[in-house]
Amino acid sequence: MNIKRSKEEWTRRYISFIAILFIIAFGTSLSIRANLGSSPISAPPYILSLIPGMNLTMGQLTICMHVFFISIQMLLLRKDFEKRQYAQILVSFLFGLYTDLTMWMTGFLQIPFDMNPMIGYPLRLIELLIGGAVLAFGIACEVRCDSLMLAGEGLPLAISRFLKRDFGKVKICSDTSLVLIGTIFMFIYFGEWSWKLIGVGTLISMFYVGIMVRVFSPHIAWLDKIFIPKSERSASAKAIPGDEWEGHCIITIARMYGSGGNAVGEAVAHKLGCPCYNRQIIDQTARQMGYSTEFVAENEQNIPTARLWELIFADSGIPASLNPSKEDAIFVSQSRTIRGLAHNGPCVIIGRLGNWILRDNPHILRVFIRSGLDFAVNQLTGRFHISKEEATRKIERVNTGRANHYRHYTGKQWTDINEYDLIINTDYTGIDGAVDMILHAAKNLK
């Protein structure tokens, strides 16, 4: 994807990336010093660097591995390999230098493996978590920087494009393969399993780093002040529809499945004489992306728990402009649609993270509608003529998908009261009562 950026902005991003790369290397080295096992991407070079008589350092071996990864990318993508990604070669040498530097810097922090377990294990775990957090912060900054990537991330991206497979699944296979290769090296050269080379820390790193990236990502928007010149930030804000809000009222409605949120939203829109956007957002997204409405409906607002863990597990430094995830593509398209609709005039927007996407609009009323399980079950059994057991399972599945979707894209909890201005339980108000409460609250926005 070609991104239109000024020369000054690209320069800022590249210089920032050099600093971010050091943070990633430092976090990786600190995690290794915990002596609980290296991360998947560092496992092969770290293990090889410990072989008696090895003349290459871990950083030098990392360079060799990354150059090999880049060669495979070029072979798979050929003409589709972006010119700016040739800089991965220079990045590999710089990262190798940083690796040796940070391993030297953190040498005194290595906790002996034979230390008293009552003291050693807690210290190692703390160091591992600190190192993982530093690494995750670096990765979150790398994604925000959106300029280059490490070869360890470029390879699974190239494979996913070549095979036309989901990036998350390819990344999981890639990390697993690196751990397997490291394990083979460990047995070949050391003849036994060593928990300080590949151990519980390796497994923790797989999940913990991804989770921490999600924690940091919503809180580093301030980096744009470094990446983007002030004059261009101002010009960009004026050029984006929906970023200069008019004074009209926008109501967003998040709702638990079966709580009557759709009916409430439609009734509120009818009484206000404004449009209500729900299914229409799906239709417009499908037209814009060339997908079927069924495909969009199945993949928006819904991330099953297994898929959420897959996304967390595979989370790493893929710049946003290169991310091939269908969930991300739908989210970006729907975000643009929602901001455009809110800019056009008063409206009610149901679901689809409307409260989050429009959080900078001062004229928005953010509503969350919930209900007890019995109320929701009765709604579904009457509407779909299904059993109470089937309705209960469907309610749990849909609500879990919506909560996962919200957590994935906002880093927040879907049911957090701080995310909304008005929370209504239709168990007590009914549909009509909920409508009256929203209309009364909306008067304060005018």
N, C-alpha and C positions, 0 to 999 in steps of 0.2 A: 504494500500500500504506500503510495507516494504522499508524503505529508508536506504541505506548503508552510515552510517556516523560513524566517529570514536567516541570513548568514550569521548574524549576531546571536540569534536564539540557538542555532545549531552549535555554535562555538561554546555558548554557556552550558548547553546540555552535555557536550563531550567533555569539557573540563570538569563538570560536576560528576560525570560518570567515573572519571579517574579517581576522584575522592571516594565515591561510593564503593568502588572496587576494593579499596583498602579496608573499608568497614566489613565487607563480605569476607575477605581473607582473614581479618582479625577474628571475626566470629567463628569461622571454620577452625582456625588454629586453637582458639580457646576451648572449643568443644573437644578437640582431639586431646588436649592436655588433661581433660577429666579422666582419661584412661578407662573409659567405659565403652569404647568402640567409636570408630570414625563414621562420619556421614557417608551415605552411598556414593556421592560424586568424588569424595576424597579417598575412598577405601583403596582402590588399586594403587595409586601413586604413593600413599602413605605406607602401605604394606611393603611395596617394592623398595622404598627408601630405607627400610629397616634391615634389609638383607645384608648379612656380613659381607664386606668387600664391595658393596654397591658404591660406585663412583659418582652416581648422580644424586642430587638432593631431591627432596620431595617437590620443591618448586620446579626443578628442571624436568622431573618426570611428569608433573602436571602440564607443563608446556607441551611435551611430546604427546600426551594423551589428547589435549585440546586441538593440536594441529591435526592429529588423526581424525578427530571428530569433524573438523572443518572440511577436511578432504572428502569425507563421506557426504557431508551436506552438499558440496559442490557437485559431486558425482550424481547425487539423487535429483537435485533441483536444476542443474545445468543453467540454462538461460534465465530461469526464475529465481536464481540466487541473487538477492539484492546487492547492488554494488557497495552500498554502505556497510554491508555485513562482511566485506573483505577485511574490514577493520578488526574483526574478531581475531585475526592473526596477531595483530599488535596487542590486542587486549589479552591474548593468551600469554604472551611474553611478560606483559606487565603484571598479570595475575600471578604468574610463576614467581616473579621477583617479590611481589607482596607476600606470597605464601612463605618463602624462605625468610623474609624479614619478620613477619609476624610469628613464625615458629620460633625464631631466635628471641623475639621480644617476650614471648610467653613461656620460655623454657623454664624459668624459675617457678612457674605456677603449676607445673606437672606434678600431680599427686601420686606418690609411689603406690604401686599396685599391691604391695605387701603391707601397707599400713593397717593398723588395727581396724577391722571392718566396722566397728561401732562408730569410729570417727571418720575413717576413710570414705565409706560409701556415702554418708550424707554430704561430705565435702565435695566428692566427685559429682554427685547429683546436682548440687548447687552450681558448681562450675559449668556443668553441661547445660543447665537451664539458662545461665547467664550468657554463655557462648551462643546457644541457639537463639536467644532473644536478640543479641547483637547481629547475628547472621540474618534473622528475619527482618530486622529493621533495615539492613543493607539491601535485602531483596525488595522490600516494599519501596525503598527509595529508587532502586533500579527500574522497577516497573513504572513508577511515577516519572522518572527521567525520560523514559520512552525514546531511547536513542540507539543503543547497542545492546547486545546480550552476550553472555558467556557461551562458549561452545557447548558446554554441558547442557544448556537449555536449547541451543540452536539445533542440536542433533535430533532430539525427539520431535521437535517442531517440523524439521525437514522430513522425517520418517512419516509423521502423521499426514503431511501434505502429499507425499509420494504415494502412500498406500490408501489415501483418502479415508483415514481412520480417525476416531476421536482422539484429540491430543491428550486428554486425561489418562486414557487407557494406555496410550503409547508411553507416556511419562512414567507410569507405574511400572510397565515392563522394562523401561530403560533403567530405572533406579534398582529394580530387582536384579537385573542383569549385571549391573556394576557391583552389587553386593556379592553376587555369585562368583564373578570373576575375582574379586578380592579374596573370597573364601578359597578358591582354587589356588591362588598364589600363596595363601597362608599355609595350606597343607603341603604344597610342593616344596616350599622353602623352609618351613618351620616344622612340618610333620605332625602338627597337632592344632587343635582349636585354641585360639588365644582370645579370651574375652576382652582384653584391652585393645585388640585390633578390630574385631567385629563382635559386638556384644549388645547389651541392652541399650546402650547409648545410640547405636545405629538405628534400632527400631524406634526409640523415642524421637530421634532427629527426623525420621520420616514423617511423623505426624505433628510433632510439637512445632517445628519450624513453619509448617503451613498454617497452623492455627494462629501463631504469633504474627504472621504476615497479615492475616485478616484483622488482627487487633490493631496493628500499626497503620494499615492502609487508609482508614477514614480520617486519620489525624495528621497527615503530612501534606495537606493541600498547600500549606505555607511554602513548600518547596518551589511552587510555581513562580514565586517572587524572585527566586534565584534563576530559574530556567528561562523565564520569559521577561524581556525588557518591559519596563513600566509602560512605555508608550504603546507597545503592542498589546499589552493586557487590556488597556483602556479601549483600543480600537477593536479588539476581539469582542469585548463585552457589548459594544454598540452594534456589532455586526450580527450577533446571535439573537434570533427572534425569541422573545419570552424572557430575556434577561433584563429588560427595562419594563417593569410591570406597570400595567394600568391600575386604576383604582377599583376595578370591579371584583365582586365576591367570587371566590372559588371554594368549593366544598369537596374535600376528599373523604372517601368512606372506605376504611379497612374493615373487614368483617370476618368473623368466624363462620365456617360453613354451617348453613342451616339456621343462622341467627335472624334471617330475614333482611340482611343488609342490602340485597339487590332491590327488594320491594321498597325499602325505606328510601334508598337513593332515588329511585324513579319517582316516588311520590313527592319528595322534596323538590326535585327538578320541575315537576309538573306545577306545583304550587308557586314556585318562583318564576315560572315561565321561561326557563332556560334549558339547554340540552343536558342530557345525562349520557355520559360516555362509559360504556362497559364493553359489550361485544364489539362495538364499532372500532375500538382500539385494536382488537385482534384483526378485524378485516383490513384496516388501514396498514397495519404492520405487515400482514401477508402480502398486500399489493406492493408495498415498498421493497420488500425483500425477495419477492418472487416465490414465496412459500405458499403452500395451501393453508387455508384457515384452520384445518384440522391439525396440521403440524404445529402451527403457532399455539393453538389452544392446548395442545398436549404438553408443550415445553415451557410456556410462560406461567409465572406464578406457582411453579410446581417443581421442587427439587426433592426427590425422595431421599431418605436418610442415607441409603447406600451411595447415591450419586453425590450427596454433599460430602461424605467422607472421601470419596474419590477425588473431588475437586480440592479438598483440603490437603489430601495426601500428595496430589500432583502439583500443588501450588508452588510457583517459583517465578524466577525473573523473566517472564515473557512480557515484553512491552505491549501495551494495550493495542497499539496499531497493528500488531502481528497476531493477536490472539484469535484462534480459529473456532473457539467454543460457540456452539449454536445458542446456548443460553445467553452468553455475553452479547452476541449479535442481536438477539431479540430484545434484550434489555436496553441496549443503546438505541435501537430503532424506536421502541416504545417510549423511552425517555424523551426523545426529540418530538414524537407525536404529542405526548402529554403536555410538554412545555408550549408547543405551538397552539394546542387547543385552549390552554389556560390564557395564553396571550390574546386570543381572538375575542374573548368575552366571558361573561359569567357562565359557569357550568358546574355540574356535579361529576366527579370522576370516581368511579368505583374500583377499588383494588389497585393492583399493578404498581405498588410503591408510590402512589401519587403523593402521599404526605411527605415522603423523603425526597422525591424528585423536585417538588415545588417548595422545599423547606425555606428557600430564600425569598419567597413571595410573602410580603407583609399582609396581604389581604386574603389569606387562606384560613379556613376553618378545618382542622384535622379531626376527624371523627373515627372512633373505633366502636364497632357494634359487636357485642358478644351475647351469649345466652347459655343457659344450662343445657346439659346433654338431653334431658327429657324434651325440652322445647324443640331442640334441633332435630331430634329423632322424629317427633310428631310432624314437623315440617316436611321432612323427607319421605316418611311413609305415606303421607297424604298426597304428596306431589308425584312421587315416582311409583307408588303402589308396591313397595318392597317391604321385607320383614324388618323388624326392629333390630335384629342382629346384623343384617346387611347394612342398614342405615348407620348403625354405630361404627362399623368398620370403615365405611366410606367417610364419615365425619372425621374420624381419627386420621385416615390417610390424607385427606385433603388439607386439614389443618396443619399436619406435620409438614406437608409439602410447602404450604404458604410460609410457615415459620422458618423453614430451611432457606427458602428463597429470600426472605427478608434478611436473615442473618448473613447469607452469602454476599449480598450486594450492599449492605449497609453496615455490617459489623455490629448491629444492634439486635435487641430482642423484639420480636414482632409484637408482643403483648406488654412492652414496657410503657407505663402510663406517661412517662416523660416525652414520648414520641407523639402524643395526641393532646388536643385541646378539650375534647369532650368524649367521655366514655359512657356508653349506654348499654344497659342489660335489658334486652327485649323480654326477658322473663317477667319483668315487673312493669315495663312500659307498654308492651305490645308494639305493633307496627305503627299505629296512629300516634301513640304517645311519643315514640322515638322521633317521628316526623315533626311533631309540635316542638320538641326540645331543640332540634336542630334549627328549625325556623326561628325560634326565639333567640338562640345563640348567634345566628347569622346576622341578626339586626345590629349587633354590636360591631360588625365589620364595615357597616356603611357609614 
